[in-house]
Amino acid sequence: MYFTDAGIEELDDRRGDEQVTLAWLAERLRDFVDLNPEFETAVDRLASWLARIDIDGDADAEPADAAEPADEE
């Protein structure tokens, strides 16, 4: 387990038996970004990854737009 997994483990321990809708999760992610705008990119990438797992067919793959944006001239 990575150190960064501590929050994931806490989530699983505290709320792992609950069922939520994806609409509820999306709203909580919006709330989090409103309170922590510095994490907007990471949260957006996570949301995109979750949204595309079944479409892309590979949960381990990064979303196509997850790469750093190219420098625009």
Rosetta blueprint (number, residue, H / E / L):
1 M L
2 Y L
3 F H
4 T H
5 D H
6 A H
7 G H
8 I H
9 E H
10 E H
11 L H
12 D H
13 D H
14 R H
15 R H
16 G L
17 D L
18 E L
19 Q L
20 V L
21 T L
22 L H
23 A H
24 W H
25 L H
26 A H
27 E H
28 R H
29 L H
30 R H
31 D H
32 F H
33 V H
34 D H
35 L H
36 N L
37 P H
38 E H
39 F H
40 E H
41 T H
42 A H
43 V H
44 D H
45 R H
46 L H
47 A H
48 S H
49 W H
50 L H
51 A H
52 R H
53 I H
54 D H
55 I H
56 D H
57 G L
58 D L
59 A L
60 D L
61 A L
62 E L
63 P L
64 A H
65 D H
66 A H
67 A L
68 E L
69 P L
70 A L
71 D L
72 E L
73 E L
